[in-house]
Amino acid sequence: FFSYSKTSNSIALVPNSDRNVKLYVNGTDLIDLSNYTSLSGIDTLNNVKLTISKGSLSYVASNNRASGTLNTLVIPETQTYKLTLSDGSEVWLNSLSQLKFPFIFSKDKREVWINGEAYFKVAKNRLWPFIVHTSLTDIQVLGTEFNVNTYDSLQIKTALVNGSINTRAANGRSILLKPGFQSVFSKTKEFKVAAFDSESELSWMKGVYFFQNSSLNDIARIVYRWYGITLIFDNDKISSSKFTGALIKEKPLKEFLDNLVLTSNISISYRSDNDSIRLSER
């Protein structure tokens, strides 16, 4: 069907010192997208007209002079963003994610590179394959909707909502997914496929994260991505404590932590210090 491309899968993360959404054009020009609420008519960057609004970016390339350009969209902690690609495909990016993409796709295939988490709604074209490269796998589609999660560097999670996708690893193993199923690939366990709960798996797009018997150490990663706050634990007993519940992005983190203290099976207190919160046993 298609082959895994080891060289094209290398995704070099672009450092981001602040919490603004940024677009790096061809590795040289930089546009701070967070500084715009609405903008149109920019046509000085490789003959590309950008339309920027709060939380989203779309563009139109006027000619093929932009075809060789690879750009990187950088989403920091606390932010989410939507990108509409030149073929009409839509990509929603979660916090702490980066997407590399061209302004104009090649004639034989559409390729992008993801690090982090993104939901793809791919414009259908059976003669023009759409390929998503991750650090461990390649995902090929013709037109479908799916979620890719690469936050864990040791595994890639791909959840298919509708259509069909083929995901292939460097060792040649591949999986053809059906809607409602998710593949998890890791170097040690290979591919594993199971049904998934779309309400839970895709809840991040609505600003909600559901967790089931998850450790505080795992929850801390979500807290940092969404709030930019680091949770510090006094001991392993606290960090390994398990919780079930929901984290709602639009609500204050304090509300979540207060509920956590009330429902904890150990006596926990917390105190804030700038961009960190320390959890201790009382």
C-alpha positions in Angstrom: 0.0 0.0 0.0 2.8 2.4 1.0 6.1 2.2 2.7 7.3 3.8 6.0 9.8 6.6 5.4 12.4 6.7 8.1 14.1 9.9 7.0 10.9 11.9 6.6 9.7 11.0 10.0 12.4 12.9 11.9 10.6 15.8 13.6 12.9 18.4 15.1 10.9 20.4 17.6 11.1 24.2 17.4 11.8 25.8 20.8 9.2 28.2 22.1 10.2 30.5 24.9 6.7 32.1 25.4 3.1 31.0 25.2 2.3 32.5 21.8 1.2 30.5 18.7 3.9 30.9 16.1 4.3 30.0 12.4 7.8 29.5 11.1 7.8 29.8 7.3 10.5 27.8 5.6 12.6 28.0 8.7 13.3 31.7 8.3 10.3 34.0 8.6 8.4 34.1 11.9 4.8 35.2 12.4 3.5 35.5 15.9 -0.1 34.4 15.4 -1.2 35.3 18.9 -0.7 39.0 18.2 -3.5 39.0 15.7 -7.3 38.8 16.3 -8.2 39.2 12.6 -6.0 39.7 9.6 -6.1 39.1 5.9 -4.2 40.2 2.8 -0.6 39.2 3.8 0.9 38.2 0.5 4.6 38.9 1.0 5.5 35.4 2.2 6.2 33.3 -0.8 3.0 34.7 -2.5 0.8 33.2 0.2 -2.2 35.1 1.5 -2.9 34.3 5.2 -6.2 34.7 7.0 -5.7 34.8 10.7 -8.4 34.9 13.3 -8.5 34.1 17.0 -7.5 30.4 17.3 -7.3 29.6 13.6 -5.3 30.0 10.4 -6.1 29.4 6.8 -4.2 30.4 3.6 -4.2 30.6 -0.1 -1.0 30.2 -2.2 -1.3 32.2 -5.4 1.2 30.1 -7.4 3.6 27.2 -7.2 6.5 29.3 -6.0 5.4 28.3 -2.5 5.4 24.5 -3.3 8.8 23.8 -1.9 8.2 25.6 1.4 8.0 23.6 4.6 6.5 25.5 7.5 6.1 24.7 11.3 3.1 25.7 13.3 4.0 25.8 17.0 1.3 25.5 19.7 2.5 26.2 23.2 1.1 25.1 26.6 -2.3 26.5 27.5 -3.3 27.0 23.8 -5.2 25.0 21.1 -5.4 25.9 17.4 -7.1 25.1 14.1 -5.3 25.0 10.7 -7.0 24.7 7.3 -4.6 23.3 4.8 -4.5 24.2 1.1 -6.5 21.1 0.0 -9.3 22.0 2.5 -8.3 19.5 5.1 -8.7 20.7 8.7 -6.4 20.1 11.6 -7.1 20.8 15.3 -3.9 20.9 17.4 -3.8 20.3 21.1 -1.5 22.2 23.5 2.3 21.6 23.2 2.0 20.3 19.7 3.8 21.1 16.4 2.8 20.5 12.8 5.1 20.7 9.8 3.4 21.3 6.5 3.9 22.8 3.0 1.8 25.7 1.7 1.2 23.6 -1.5 1.2 19.8 -1.6 3.1 17.8 -4.2 1.2 16.4 -7.1 1.4 12.8 -6.0 0.8 13.0 -2.2 -0.1 15.3 0.7 2.3 15.0 3.6 2.4 16.6 7.1 4.4 15.8 10.2 3.0 15.9 13.7 4.5 15.9 17.2 2.0 16.1 20.1 -1.7 15.6 19.4 -4.0 16.6 16.6 -7.4 15.7 15.1 -7.5 15.5 11.3 -10.5 15.9 9.0 -9.0 15.1 5.7 -10.5 16.3 2.4 -11.4 13.2 0.3 -9.4 12.5 -2.8 -8.8 8.8 -3.6 -6.1 9.7 -6.2 -4.2 12.0 -3.8 -3.1 10.2 -0.6 -2.7 12.1 2.6 0.1 11.0 4.8 0.7 11.9 8.5 4.3 11.2 9.7 5.0 10.6 13.3 8.2 9.7 15.1 7.4 5.9 14.9 4.7 5.5 12.3 3.3 6.7 9.0 -0.5 7.0 8.6 -2.0 7.1 5.1 -5.6 8.1 4.4 -7.6 9.1 1.4 -10.3 11.1 3.2 -11.4 10.5 6.8 -11.4 11.8 10.4 -9.0 10.6 13.0 -7.0 11.6 16.1 -3.2 11.1 16.5 -1.5 11.3 19.9 2.3 11.3 20.1 2.8 12.9 23.5 4.4 9.7 24.8 7.6 9.3 22.9 7.5 5.5 23.3 4.1 5.0 21.6 1.8 6.4 19.0 -2.0 6.3 19.4 -4.2 6.6 16.3 -8.0 6.7 16.8 -10.3 6.4 13.7 -13.6 8.2 13.8 -14.8 7.5 10.2 -13.3 6.3 6.9 -10.3 4.1 6.9 -6.5 4.5 7.5 -3.4 2.4 7.1 -0.7 3.0 9.7 2.8 1.5 9.1 5.9 1.2 11.2 9.6 1.0 10.4 9.6 -2.8 10.8 7.1 -3.1 8.0 4.2 -4.1 10.2 1.0 -2.3 9.3 -2.6 -2.0 10.6 -5.8 -1.2 8.6 -8.1 0.5 11.1 -11.9 0.5 11.0 -14.0 3.3 12.5 -14.4 3.2 16.2 -11.0 1.4 16.7 -7.7 2.7 17.9 -4.2 1.4 17.3 -1.4 1.8 19.8 2.1 1.2 18.5 5.2 0.9 20.6 8.6 -0.4 19.8 8.3 -3.1 22.5 4.7 -4.2 22.1 4.2 -3.6 18.4 0.6 -2.7 17.3 -2.4 -3.3 19.6 -5.9 -2.5 18.4 -9.0 -2.0 20.5 -12.3 -0.1 20.4 -12.2 3.4 22.0 -14.7 5.8 23.6 -14.8 8.8 21.3 -16.3 11.0 24.0 -13.3 10.4 26.2 -10.6 10.2 23.5 -11.7 13.4 21.7 -12.9 15.4 24.7 -9.7 17.6 24.6 -11.3 19.4 21.6 -14.0 20.6 23.9 -11.6 21.5 26.7 -12.2 18.5 28.8 -9.9 15.6 29.8 -11.4 12.5 31.4 -9.2 10.2 33.4 -9.9 6.8 34.8 -7.8 5.5 37.7 -4.9 7.7 36.5 -1.9 8.5 38.6 -1.3 12.1 39.7 2.0 11.9 37.8 0.1 11.3 34.6 -2.5 14.0 35.4 0.4 16.4 36.0 1.3 16.2 32.3 -2.2 17.3 31.3 -2.1 20.1 33.9 1.1 21.5 32.4 -0.1 21.3 28.8 -3.4 23.1 29.6 -2.4 25.5 32.4 1.3 25.9 32.1 1.6 24.9 35.7 4.1 22.3 37.0 2.9 20.0 39.8 5.6 19.0 42.2 5.2 16.0 44.6 6.9 15.6 47.9 7.0 11.8 47.6 6.2 8.9 45.3 3.1 8.0 47.4 1.5 11.2 46.3 2.6 11.1 42.6 1.4 7.5 42.3 -2.0 8.1 43.8 -4.9 7.2 41.5 -7.8 9.3 40.6 -10.9 9.2 38.4 -12.7 12.4 37.2 -12.4 15.2 34.7 -10.3 18.2 34.2 -12.2 21.2 32.6 -9.9 23.7 31.0 -12.1 26.7 31.3 -12.4 26.3 35.1 -9.7 27.4 37.5 -7.1 24.8 38.3 -7.7 25.6 42.0 -11.2 24.1 41.7 -9.8 20.9 40.3 -7.2 20.7 43.0 -9.7 21.4 45.8 -11.8 18.4 44.5 -8.7 16.3 44.3 -7.9 17.0 48.0 -11.4 16.1 49.1 -11.5 12.8 47.2 -7.9 11.7 47.8 -7.4 8.4 49.7 -4.4 10.1 51.4 -4.3 13.4 53.2 -3.0 16.0 50.7 -2.5 19.7 50.8 -1.1 22.0 48.2 0.5 25.5 47.9 1.2 27.6 44.9 4.6 29.2 43.9 4.6 31.2 40.7 4.3 28.6 37.9 4.4 25.5 40.1 2.2 23.9 42.8 3.6 21.6 45.4 1.5 18.7 46.8 2.4 17.4 50.3 1.0 15.0 52.8 -0.7 16.7 55.7 
